């Protein structure tokens, strides 16, 4: 499966290096994979029309208390329930909108 729509909310510092900070809304994946879903960096590159960006750090939350963070080493967005445990394998997160703060270069 793949992430849903990526909506850019607010951009800071994209004109100059080394780091830009951006707030985005990211819809979850229709079938969450244990350990996180890949594709966030690719989705941002498409949304920004830029192949040159690299995510340095990313974390976020959803209205229902869910949270997530980006694991740079594995290029995965790892999602958690409100109680802090990781989402279940194959969980449908396609209706969950995560408000992410992304640091990139």
Jmol script that loads the backbone (N, CA, C; Angstrom):
load data "model"
ATOM      1  N   UNK A   1       0.845  -1.173   0.000  1.00  0.00           N
ATOM      2  CA  UNK A   1       0.000   0.000   0.000  1.00  0.00           C
ATOM      3  C   UNK A   1       0.890   1.235   0.000  1.00  0.00           C
ATOM      4  N   UNK A   2       0.259   2.392  -0.070  1.00  0.00           N
ATOM      5  CA  UNK A   2       1.015   3.643  -0.122  1.00  0.00           C
ATOM      6  C   UNK A   2       0.321   4.697   0.713  1.00  0.00           C
ATOM      7  N   UNK A   3       1.080   5.730   1.058  1.00  0.00           N
ATOM      8  CA  UNK A   3       0.511   6.844   1.799  1.00  0.00           C
ATOM      9  C   UNK A   3      -0.592   7.494   0.991  1.00  0.00           C
ATOM     10  N   UNK A   4      -1.486   8.181   1.689  1.00  0.00           N
ATOM     11  CA  UNK A   4      -2.506   8.985   1.024  1.00  0.00           C
ATOM     12  C   UNK A   4      -1.918  10.325   0.633  1.00  0.00           C
ATOM     13  N   UNK A   5      -2.774  11.299   0.425  1.00  0.00           N
ATOM     14  CA  UNK A   5      -2.364  12.614  -0.053  1.00  0.00           C
ATOM     15  C   UNK A   5      -1.425  13.313   0.930  1.00  0.00           C
ATOM     16  N   UNK A   6      -0.489  14.083   0.372  1.00  0.00           N
ATOM     17  CA  UNK A   6       0.417  14.919   1.145  1.00  0.00           C
ATOM     18  C   UNK A   6       0.041  16.363   0.885  1.00  0.00           C
ATOM     19  N   UNK A   7      -0.288  17.110   1.932  1.00  0.00           N
ATOM     20  CA  UNK A   7      -0.668  18.514   1.786  1.00  0.00           C
ATOM     21  C   UNK A   7       0.335  19.392   2.526  1.00  0.00           C
ATOM     22  N   UNK A   8       0.974  20.306   1.795  1.00  0.00           N
ATOM     23  CA  UNK A   8       1.918  21.232   2.393  1.00  0.00           C
ATOM     24  C   UNK A   8       1.126  22.323   3.097  1.00  0.00           C
ATOM     25  N   UNK A   9       1.387  22.539   4.378  1.00  0.00           N
ATOM     26  CA  UNK A   9       0.663  23.527   5.167  1.00  0.00           C
ATOM     27  C   UNK A   9       1.478  24.805   5.316  1.00  0.00           C
ATOM     28  N   UNK A  10       2.743  24.679   5.687  1.00  0.00           N
ATOM     29  CA  UNK A  10       3.574  25.837   5.955  1.00  0.00           C
ATOM     30  C   UNK A  10       5.022  25.501   5.673  1.00  0.00           C
ATOM     31  N   UNK A  11       5.727  26.404   4.975  1.00  0.00           N
ATOM     32  CA  UNK A  11       7.132  26.185   4.635  1.00  0.00           C
ATOM     33  C   UNK A  11       7.972  27.303   5.226  1.00  0.00           C
ATOM     34  N   UNK A  12       9.150  26.963   5.705  1.00  0.00           N
ATOM     35  CA  UNK A  12      10.109  27.943   6.219  1.00  0.00           C
ATOM     36  C   UNK A  12      11.488  27.610   5.680  1.00  0.00           C
ATOM     37  N   UNK A  13      12.197  28.583   5.162  1.00  0.00           N
ATOM     38  CA  UNK A  13      13.599  28.424   4.830  1.00  0.00           C
ATOM     39  C   UNK A  13      13.926  27.587   3.624  1.00  0.00           C
ATOM     40  N   UNK A  14      12.972  27.345   2.737  1.00  0.00           N
ATOM     41  CA  UNK A  14      13.275  26.502   1.589  1.00  0.00           C
ATOM     42  C   UNK A  14      14.218  27.165   0.599  1.00  0.00           C
ATOM     43  N   UNK A  15      14.377  28.479   0.661  1.00  0.00           N
ATOM     44  CA  UNK A  15      15.240  29.165  -0.287  1.00  0.00           C
ATOM     45  C   UNK A  15      16.721  28.930   0.002  1.00  0.00           C
ATOM     46  N   UNK A  16      17.066  28.572   1.216  1.00  0.00           N
ATOM     47  CA  UNK A  16      18.479  28.428   1.528  1.00  0.00           C
ATOM     48  C   UNK A  16      18.789  27.233   2.391  1.00  0.00           C
ATOM     49  N   UNK A  17      20.007  26.697   2.230  1.00  0.00           N
ATOM     50  CA  UNK A  17      20.442  25.576   3.058  1.00  0.00           C
ATOM     51  C   UNK A  17      20.816  26.062   4.441  1.00  0.00           C
ATOM     52  N   UNK A  18      21.101  25.209   5.379  1.00  0.00           N
ATOM     53  CA  UNK A  18      21.145  23.771   5.167  1.00  0.00           C
ATOM     54  C   UNK A  18      19.850  23.067   5.553  1.00  0.00           C
ATOM     55  N   UNK A  19      18.971  23.727   6.337  1.00  0.00           N
ATOM     56  CA  UNK A  19      17.776  23.023   6.805  1.00  0.00           C
ATOM     57  C   UNK A  19      16.527  23.860   6.582  1.00  0.00           C
ATOM     58  N   UNK A  20      15.484  23.211   6.124  1.00  0.00           N
ATOM     59  CA  UNK A  20      14.175  23.832   5.992  1.00  0.00           C
ATOM     60  C   UNK A  20      13.234  23.117   6.951  1.00  0.00           C
ATOM     61  N   UNK A  21      12.246  23.838   7.466  1.00  0.00           N
ATOM     62  CA  UNK A  21      11.244  23.255   8.356  1.00  0.00           C
ATOM     63  C   UNK A  21       9.886  23.431   7.691  1.00  0.00           C
ATOM     64  N   UNK A  22       9.102  22.365   7.687  1.00  0.00           N
ATOM     65  CA  UNK A  22       7.818  22.397   7.014  1.00  0.00           C
ATOM     66  C   UNK A  22       6.773  21.673   7.847  1.00  0.00           C
ATOM     67  N   UNK A  23       5.574  22.226   7.901  1.00  0.00           N
ATOM     68  CA  UNK A  23       4.436  21.542   8.513  1.00  0.00           C
ATOM     69  C   UNK A  23       3.599  20.967   7.387  1.00  0.00           C
ATOM     70  N   UNK A  24       3.279  19.679   7.479  1.00  0.00           N
ATOM     71  CA  UNK A  24       2.465  19.040   6.457  1.00  0.00           C
ATOM     72  C   UNK A  24       1.373  18.202   7.108  1.00  0.00           C
ATOM     73  N   UNK A  25       0.329  17.950   6.356  1.00  0.00           N
ATOM     74  CA  UNK A  25      -0.692  16.969   6.738  1.00  0.00           C
ATOM     75  C   UNK A  25      -0.481  15.760   5.850  1.00  0.00           C
ATOM     76  N   UNK A  26      -0.310  14.604   6.471  1.00  0.00           N
ATOM     77  CA  UNK A  26      -0.056  13.374   5.732  1.00  0.00           C
ATOM     78  C   UNK A  26      -1.085  12.330   6.107  1.00  0.00           C
ATOM     79  N   UNK A  27      -1.843  11.857   5.114  1.00  0.00           N
ATOM     80  CA  UNK A  27      -2.776  10.763   5.359  1.00  0.00           C
ATOM     81  C   UNK A  27      -1.998   9.469   5.513  1.00  0.00           C
ATOM     82  N   UNK A  28      -2.453   8.625   6.410  1.00  0.00           N
ATOM     83  CA  UNK A  28      -1.788   7.353   6.663  1.00  0.00           C
ATOM     84  C   UNK A  28      -1.956   6.370   5.523  1.00  0.00           C
ATOM     85  N   UNK A  29      -1.329   5.236   5.691  1.00  0.00           N
ATOM     86  CA  UNK A  29      -1.335   4.162   4.706  1.00  0.00           C
ATOM     87  C   UNK A  29      -2.563   3.283   4.906  1.00  0.00           C
ATOM     88  N   UNK A  30      -3.052   2.704   3.851  1.00  0.00           N
ATOM     89  CA  UNK A  30      -4.208   1.817   3.921  1.00  0.00           C
ATOM     90  C   UNK A  30      -3.911   0.479   4.574  1.00  0.00           C
ATOM     91  N   UNK A  31      -2.639   0.099   4.630  1.00  0.00           N
ATOM     92  CA  UNK A  31      -2.251  -1.161   5.265  1.00  0.00           C
ATOM     93  C   UNK A  31      -0.891  -0.958   5.923  1.00  0.00           C
ATOM     94  N   UNK A  32      -0.898  -0.550   7.187  1.00  0.00           N
ATOM     95  CA  UNK A  32       0.330  -0.254   7.911  1.00  0.00           C
ATOM     96  C   UNK A  32       1.209  -1.496   8.018  1.00  0.00           C
ATOM     97  N   UNK A  33       2.500  -1.314   7.797  1.00  0.00           N
ATOM     98  CA  UNK A  33       3.462  -2.416   7.926  1.00  0.00           C
ATOM     99  C   UNK A  33       4.170  -2.312   9.271  1.00  0.00           C
ATOM    100  N   UNK A  34       4.316  -3.419   9.969  1.00  0.00           N
ATOM    101  CA  UNK A  34       5.032  -3.406  11.240  1.00  0.00           C
ATOM    102  C   UNK A  34       6.418  -2.819  11.025  1.00  0.00           C
ATOM    103  N   UNK A  35       6.810  -1.895  11.895  1.00  0.00           N
ATOM    104  CA  UNK A  35       8.103  -1.238  11.757  1.00  0.00           C
ATOM    105  C   UNK A  35       8.040   0.049  10.967  1.00  0.00           C
ATOM    106  N   UNK A  36       6.881   0.354  10.392  1.00  0.00           N
ATOM    107  CA  UNK A  36       6.700   1.615   9.688  1.00  0.00           C
ATOM    108  C   UNK A  36       6.509   1.459   8.197  1.00  0.00           C
ATOM    109  N   UNK A  37       6.001   2.528   7.597  1.00  0.00           N
ATOM    110  CA  UNK A  37       5.773   2.547   6.156  1.00  0.00           C
ATOM    111  C   UNK A  37       6.826   3.386   5.452  1.00  0.00           C
ATOM    112  N   UNK A  38       7.269   2.893   4.310  1.00  0.00           N
ATOM    113  CA  UNK A  38       8.213   3.637   3.495  1.00  0.00           C
ATOM    114  C   UNK A  38       7.441   4.582   2.569  1.00  0.00           C
ATOM    115  N   UNK A  39       8.151   5.555   2.016  1.00  0.00           N
ATOM    116  CA  UNK A  39       7.547   6.397   0.994  1.00  0.00           C
ATOM    117  C   UNK A  39       7.323   7.843   1.371  1.00  0.00           C
ATOM    118  N   UNK A  40       7.584   8.232   2.626  1.00  0.00           N
ATOM    119  CA  UNK A  40       7.339   9.621   3.019  1.00  0.00           C
ATOM    120  C   UNK A  40       8.255  10.577   2.262  1.00  0.00           C
ATOM    121  N   UNK A  41       9.535  10.252   2.208  1.00  0.00           N
ATOM    122  CA  UNK A  41      10.465  11.133   1.505  1.00  0.00           C
ATOM    123  C   UNK A  41      10.090  11.257   0.027  1.00  0.00           C
ATOM    124  N   UNK A  42       9.713  10.151  -0.595  1.00  0.00           N
ATOM    125  CA  UNK A  42       9.296  10.183  -2.001  1.00  0.00           C
ATOM    126  C   UNK A  42       8.034  11.018  -2.172  1.00  0.00           C
ATOM    127  N   UNK A  43       7.077  10.892  -1.243  1.00  0.00           N
ATOM    128  CA  UNK A  43       5.839  11.677  -1.320  1.00  0.00           C
ATOM    129  C   UNK A  43       6.126  13.175  -1.198  1.00  0.00           C
ATOM    130  N   UNK A  44       7.047  13.547  -0.316  1.00  0.00           N
ATOM    131  CA  UNK A  44       7.423  14.953  -0.173  1.00  0.00           C
ATOM    132  C   UNK A  44       8.111  15.470  -1.422  1.00  0.00           C
ATOM    133  N   UNK A  45       8.957  14.659  -2.011  1.00  0.00           N
ATOM    134  CA  UNK A  45       9.638  15.074  -3.241  1.00  0.00           C
ATOM    135  C   UNK A  45       8.636  15.352  -4.352  1.00  0.00           C
ATOM    136  N   UNK A  46       7.608  14.517  -4.447  1.00  0.00           N
ATOM    137  CA  UNK A  46       6.565  14.742  -5.452  1.00  0.00           C
ATOM    138  C   UNK A  46       5.762  15.994  -5.119  1.00  0.00           C
ATOM    139  N   UNK A  47       5.345  16.138  -3.855  1.00  0.00           N
ATOM    140  CA  UNK A  47       4.530  17.282  -3.452  1.00  0.00           C
ATOM    141  C   UNK A  47       5.264  18.609  -3.652  1.00  0.00           C
ATOM    142  N   UNK A  48       6.583  18.598  -3.452  1.00  0.00           N
ATOM    143  CA  UNK A  48       7.384  19.814  -3.588  1.00  0.00           C
ATOM    144  C   UNK A  48       8.028  19.951  -4.967  1.00  0.00           C
ATOM    145  N   UNK A  49       7.843  18.938  -5.811  1.00  0.00           N
ATOM    146  CA  UNK A  49       8.437  18.931  -7.145  1.00  0.00           C
ATOM    147  C   UNK A  49       9.955  19.131  -7.051  1.00  0.00           C
ATOM    148  N   UNK A  50      10.574  18.391  -6.144  1.00  0.00           N
ATOM    149  CA  UNK A  50      12.014  18.522  -5.923  1.00  0.00           C
ATOM    150  C   UNK A  50      12.610  17.174  -5.560  1.00  0.00           C
ATOM    151  N   UNK A  51      13.534  16.696  -6.373  1.00  0.00           N
ATOM    152  CA  UNK A  51      14.226  15.438  -6.092  1.00  0.00           C
ATOM    153  C   UNK A  51      15.400  15.634  -5.150  1.00  0.00           C
ATOM    154  N   UNK A  52      15.679  16.882  -4.761  1.00  0.00           N
ATOM    155  CA  UNK A  52      16.884  17.170  -3.996  1.00  0.00           C
ATOM    156  C   UNK A  52      16.699  17.191  -2.483  1.00  0.00           C
ATOM    157  N   UNK A  53      15.478  17.075  -1.994  1.00  0.00           N
ATOM    158  CA  UNK A  53      15.284  17.170  -0.548  1.00  0.00           C
ATOM    159  C   UNK A  53      15.631  15.849   0.141  1.00  0.00           C
ATOM    160  N   UNK A  54      16.056  15.967   1.380  1.00  0.00           N
ATOM    161  CA  UNK A  54      16.343  14.807   2.215  1.00  0.00           C
ATOM    162  C   UNK A  54      15.792  15.088   3.601  1.00  0.00           C
ATOM    163  N   UNK A  55      14.962  14.197   4.112  1.00  0.00           N
ATOM    164  CA  UNK A  55      14.409  14.369   5.452  1.00  0.00           C
ATOM    165  C   UNK A  55      15.517  14.144   6.473  1.00  0.00           C
ATOM    166  N   UNK A  56      15.670  15.111   7.383  1.00  0.00           N
ATOM    167  CA  UNK A  56      16.639  15.000   8.465  1.00  0.00           C
ATOM    168  C   UNK A  56      15.943  14.454   9.711  1.00  0.00           C
ATOM    169  N   UNK A  57      14.746  14.976  10.006  1.00  0.00           N
ATOM    170  CA  UNK A  57      13.959  14.530  11.159  1.00  0.00           C
ATOM    171  C   UNK A  57      12.494  14.849  10.894  1.00  0.00           C
ATOM    172  N   UNK A  58      11.617  14.096  11.519  1.00  0.00           N
ATOM    173  CA  UNK A  58      10.183  14.306  11.330  1.00  0.00           C
ATOM    174  C   UNK A  58       9.439  13.657  12.493  1.00  0.00           C
ATOM    175  N   UNK A  59       8.452  14.368  13.010  1.00  0.00           N
ATOM    176  CA  UNK A  59       7.569  13.783  14.023  1.00  0.00           C
ATOM    177  C   UNK A  59       6.211  14.438  13.882  1.00  0.00           C
ATOM    178  N   UNK A  60       5.207  13.789  14.415  1.00  0.00           N
ATOM    179  CA  UNK A  60       3.868  14.343  14.288  1.00  0.00           C
ATOM    180  C   UNK A  60       2.859  13.657  15.167  1.00  0.00           C
ATOM    181  N   UNK A  61       1.625  14.136  15.043  1.00  0.00           N
ATOM    182  CA  UNK A  61       0.527  13.591  15.832  1.00  0.00           C
ATOM    183  C   UNK A  61      -0.754  13.692  15.030  1.00  0.00           C
ATOM    184  N   UNK A  62      -1.756  12.988  15.505  1.00  0.00           N
ATOM    185  CA  UNK A  62      -3.088  13.050  14.914  1.00  0.00           C
ATOM    186  C   UNK A  62      -4.060  13.471  16.008  1.00  0.00           C
ATOM    187  N   UNK A  63      -5.213  13.943  15.616  1.00  0.00           N
ATOM    188  CA  UNK A  63      -6.206  14.447  16.564  1.00  0.00           C
ATOM    189  C   UNK A  63      -6.608  13.390  17.586  1.00  0.00           C
ATOM    190  N   UNK A  64      -6.623  12.133  17.203  1.00  0.00           N
ATOM    191  CA  UNK A  64      -7.068  11.057  18.090  1.00  0.00           C
ATOM    192  C   UNK A  64      -5.990  10.577  19.056  1.00  0.00           C
ATOM    193  N   UNK A  65      -4.890  11.321  19.198  1.00  0.00           N
ATOM    194  CA  UNK A  65      -3.840  10.951  20.135  1.00  0.00           C
ATOM    195  C   UNK A  65      -2.755  10.076  19.547  1.00  0.00           C
ATOM    196  N   UNK A  66      -2.927   9.642  18.301  1.00  0.00           N
ATOM    197  CA  UNK A  66      -1.895   8.842  17.660  1.00  0.00           C
ATOM    198  C   UNK A  66      -0.693   9.727  17.365  1.00  0.00           C
ATOM    199  N   UNK A  67       0.471   9.116  17.235  1.00  0.00           N
ATOM    200  CA  UNK A  67       1.677   9.876  16.939  1.00  0.00           C
ATOM    201  C   UNK A  67       2.546   9.081  15.966  1.00  0.00           C
ATOM    202  N   UNK A  68       3.591   9.741  15.466  1.00  0.00           N
ATOM    203  CA  UNK A  68       4.498   9.066  14.551  1.00  0.00           C
ATOM    204  C   UNK A  68       5.840   9.777  14.556  1.00  0.00           C
ATOM    205  N   UNK A  69       6.852   9.087  14.070  1.00  0.00           N
ATOM    206  CA  UNK A  69       8.152   9.702  13.849  1.00  0.00           C
ATOM    207  C   UNK A  69       8.813   9.020  12.658  1.00  0.00           C
ATOM    208  N   UNK A  70       9.729   9.735  12.045  1.00  0.00           N
ATOM    209  CA  UNK A  70      10.445   9.229  10.879  1.00  0.00           C
ATOM    210  C   UNK A  70      11.743   8.589  11.329  1.00  0.00           C
ATOM    211  N   UNK A  71      11.982   7.360  10.888  1.00  0.00           N
ATOM    212  CA  UNK A  71      13.232   6.662  11.154  1.00  0.00           C
ATOM    213  C   UNK A  71      14.113   6.817   9.920  1.00  0.00           C
ATOM    214  N   UNK A  72      15.064   7.728  10.004  1.00  0.00           N
ATOM    215  CA  UNK A  72      15.917   8.040   8.857  1.00  0.00           C
ATOM    216  C   UNK A  72      16.719   6.827   8.385  1.00  0.00           C
ATOM    217  N   UNK A  73      17.181   6.006   9.314  1.00  0.00           N
ATOM    218  CA  UNK A  73      18.001   4.848   8.963  1.00  0.00           C
ATOM    219  C   UNK A  73      17.257   3.860   8.071  1.00  0.00           C
ATOM    220  N   UNK A  74      15.941   3.733   8.278  1.00  0.00           N
ATOM    221  CA  UNK A  74      15.160   2.776   7.499  1.00  0.00           C
ATOM    222  C   UNK A  74      14.236   3.449   6.479  1.00  0.00           C
ATOM    223  N   UNK A  75      14.202   4.791   6.489  1.00  0.00           N
ATOM    224  CA  UNK A  75      13.326   5.576   5.614  1.00  0.00           C
ATOM    225  C   UNK A  75      11.860   5.182   5.829  1.00  0.00           C
ATOM    226  N   UNK A  76      11.468   5.054   7.112  1.00  0.00           N
ATOM    227  CA  UNK A  76      10.096   4.651   7.434  1.00  0.00           C
ATOM    228  C   UNK A  76       9.446   5.633   8.399  1.00  0.00           C
ATOM    229  N   UNK A  77       8.147   5.835   8.221  1.00  0.00           N
ATOM    230  CA  UNK A  77       7.343   6.596   9.168  1.00  0.00           C
ATOM    231  C   UNK A  77       6.691   5.583  10.105  1.00  0.00           C
ATOM    232  N   UNK A  78       7.095   5.625  11.366  1.00  0.00           N
ATOM    233  CA  UNK A  78       6.615   4.658  12.364  1.00  0.00           C
ATOM    234  C   UNK A  78       5.467   5.305  13.130  1.00  0.00           C
ATOM    235  N   UNK A  79       4.335   4.622  13.213  1.00  0.00           N
ATOM    236  CA  UNK A  79       3.122   5.184  13.815  1.00  0.00           C
ATOM    237  C   UNK A  79       2.759   4.462  15.108  1.00  0.00           C
ATOM    238  N   UNK A  80       2.230   5.233  16.059  1.00  0.00           N
ATOM    239  CA  UNK A  80       1.909   4.713  17.382  1.00  0.00           C
ATOM    240  C   UNK A  80       0.481   5.057  17.780  1.00  0.00           C
ATOM    241  N   UNK A  81      -0.105   4.193  18.605  1.00  0.00           N
ATOM    242  CA  UNK A  81      -1.406   4.458  19.200  1.00  0.00           C
ATOM    243  C   UNK A  81      -1.245   5.480  20.323  1.00  0.00           C
ATOM    244  N   UNK A  82      -2.349   5.982  20.850  1.00  0.00           N
ATOM    245  CA  UNK A  82      -2.310   6.977  21.920  1.00  0.00           C
ATOM    246  C   UNK A  82      -1.585   6.456  23.167  1.00  0.00           C
ATOM    247  N   UNK A  83      -1.618   5.149  23.397  1.00  0.00           N
ATOM    248  CA  UNK A  83      -0.960   4.580  24.582  1.00  0.00           C
ATOM    249  C   UNK A  83       0.537   4.338  24.381  1.00  0.00           C
ATOM    250  N   UNK A  84       1.073   4.674  23.193  1.00  0.00           N
ATOM    251  CA  UNK A  84       2.500   4.561  22.936  1.00  0.00           C
ATOM    252  C   UNK A  84       2.958   3.279  22.276  1.00  0.00           C
ATOM    253  N   UNK A  85       2.058   2.315  22.076  1.00  0.00           N
ATOM    254  CA  UNK A  85       2.448   1.085  21.388  1.00  0.00           C
ATOM    255  C   UNK A  85       2.329   1.290  19.882  1.00  0.00           C
ATOM    256  N   UNK A  86       3.157   0.561  19.141  1.00  0.00           N
ATOM    257  CA  UNK A  86       3.132   0.699  17.691  1.00  0.00           C
ATOM    258  C   UNK A  86       1.801   0.202  17.121  1.00  0.00           C
ATOM    259  N   UNK A  87       1.393   0.815  16.029  1.00  0.00           N
ATOM    260  CA  UNK A  87       0.177   0.388  15.323  1.00  0.00           C
ATOM    261  C   UNK A  87       0.277  -1.094  14.968  1.00  0.00           C
ATOM    262  N   UNK A  88      -0.855  -1.738  14.855  1.00  0.00           N
ATOM    263  CA  UNK A  88      -0.907  -3.151  14.472  1.00  0.00           C
ATOM    264  C   UNK A  88      -0.587  -3.313  12.995  1.00  0.00           C
ATOM    265  N   UNK A  89      -0.007  -4.470  12.664  1.00  0.00           N
ATOM    266  CA  UNK A  89       0.265  -4.781  11.263  1.00  0.00           C
ATOM    267  C   UNK A  89      -1.043  -4.786  10.482  1.00  0.00           C
ATOM    268  N   UNK A  90      -1.023  -4.230   9.311  1.00  0.00           N
ATOM    269  CA  UNK A  90      -2.156  -4.150   8.391  1.00  0.00           C
ATOM    270  C   UNK A  90      -3.268  -3.213   8.858  1.00  0.00           C
ATOM    271  N   UNK A  91      -3.005  -2.401   9.889  1.00  0.00           N
ATOM    272  CA  UNK A  91      -4.020  -1.426  10.333  1.00  0.00           C
ATOM    273  C   UNK A  91      -4.295  -0.445   9.204  1.00  0.00           C
ATOM    274  N   UNK A  92      -5.551  -0.091   9.017  1.00  0.00           N
ATOM    275  CA  UNK A  92      -5.939   0.869   7.983  1.00  0.00           C
ATOM    276  C   UNK A  92      -5.865   2.275   8.567  1.00  0.00           C
ATOM    277  N   UNK A  93      -4.855   3.033   8.175  1.00  0.00           N
ATOM    278  CA  UNK A  93      -4.658   4.391   8.664  1.00  0.00           C
ATOM    279  C   UNK A  93      -5.002   5.424   7.586  1.00  0.00           C
ATOM    280  N   UNK A  94      -5.683   4.978   6.538  1.00  0.00           N
ATOM    281  CA  UNK A  94      -5.961   5.880   5.415  1.00  0.00           C
ATOM    282  C   UNK A  94      -6.870   7.044   5.786  1.00  0.00           C
ATOM    283  N   UNK A  95      -7.592   6.945   6.888  1.00  0.00           N
ATOM    284  CA  UNK A  95      -8.450   8.059   7.311  1.00  0.00           C
ATOM    285  C   UNK A  95      -7.800   8.887   8.421  1.00  0.00           C
ATOM    286  N   UNK A  96      -6.564   8.528   8.804  1.00  0.00           N
ATOM    287  CA  UNK A  96      -5.855   9.258   9.852  1.00  0.00           C
ATOM    288  C   UNK A  96      -4.959  10.311   9.204  1.00  0.00           C
ATOM    289  N   UNK A  97      -5.156  11.562   9.579  1.00  0.00           N
ATOM    290  CA  UNK A  97      -4.326  12.652   9.063  1.00  0.00           C
ATOM    291  C   UNK A  97      -3.322  13.062  10.138  1.00  0.00           C
ATOM    292  N   UNK A  98      -2.056  12.795   9.854  1.00  0.00           N
ATOM    293  CA  UNK A  98      -0.980  13.166  10.767  1.00  0.00           C
ATOM    294  C   UNK A  98      -0.502  14.577  10.458  1.00  0.00           C
ATOM    295  N   UNK A  99      -0.368  15.404  11.475  1.00  0.00           N
ATOM    296  CA  UNK A  99       0.193  16.738  11.331  1.00  0.00           C
ATOM    297  C   UNK A  99       1.677  16.608  11.650  1.00  0.00           C
ATOM    298  N   UNK A 100       2.506  16.666  10.620  1.00  0.00           N
ATOM    299  CA  UNK A 100       3.937  16.423  10.752  1.00  0.00           C
ATOM    300  C   UNK A 100       4.743  17.706  10.697  1.00  0.00           C
ATOM    301  N   UNK A 101       5.784  17.772  11.487  1.00  0.00           N
ATOM    302  CA  UNK A 101       6.807  18.815  11.365  1.00  0.00           C
ATOM    303  C   UNK A 101       8.029  18.123  10.791  1.00  0.00           C
ATOM    304  N   UNK A 102       8.443  18.564   9.609  1.00  0.00           N
ATOM    305  CA  UNK A 102       9.526  17.920   8.872  1.00  0.00           C
ATOM    306  C   UNK A 102      10.714  18.875   8.788  1.00  0.00           C
ATOM    307  N   UNK A 103      11.875  18.379   9.162  1.00  0.00           N
ATOM    308  CA  UNK A 103      13.127  19.106   8.995  1.00  0.00           C
ATOM    309  C   UNK A 103      13.856  18.430   7.838  1.00  0.00           C
ATOM    310  N   UNK A 104      14.250  19.232   6.854  1.00  0.00           N
ATOM    311  CA  UNK A 104      14.893  18.632   5.668  1.00  0.00           C
ATOM    312  C   UNK A 104      16.019  19.519   5.178  1.00  0.00           C
ATOM    313  N   UNK A 105      16.839  18.924   4.359  1.00  0.00           N
ATOM    314  CA  UNK A 105      17.899  19.684   3.716  1.00  0.00           C
ATOM    315  C   UNK A 105      17.894  19.418   2.242  1.00  0.00           C
TER     316      UNK A 105
END
end "model"
wireframe off; spacefill off
backbone 0.3
color backbone group
